[in-house]
């Protein structure tokens, strides 16, 4: 008895792995209490990350010297908003970079449109 091997043919849909969200341990937003863009980003990210069950931390930098120092040491930035996704910084709420790192589309490029 001989076995014949048939060639394995996959459709395009079967050969492409499904889109998998990256695994994110935590997201930290550094913000300034007097910055309306920062406050909008804080609220929008809190809602989106809570829905995705991703831990979200906020650090106010204008009144807290320790948070400001941590922002400078971790990202090299002195302005806000800055988002750290597992220690990878996103300066100025870059929509494409956030989507790539978190796996969630945060909406418009500028948070005032959120």
Secondary structure as UniProt FT lines:
FT   HELIX           12..15
FT   STRAND          27..31
FT   TURN            33..34
FT   HELIX           36..51
FT   TURN            52..53
FT   STRAND          56..60
FT   HELIX           65..75
FT   STRAND          82..85
FT   TURN            86..87
FT   STRAND          88..91
FT   HELIX           95..102
FT   HELIX           111..113
//
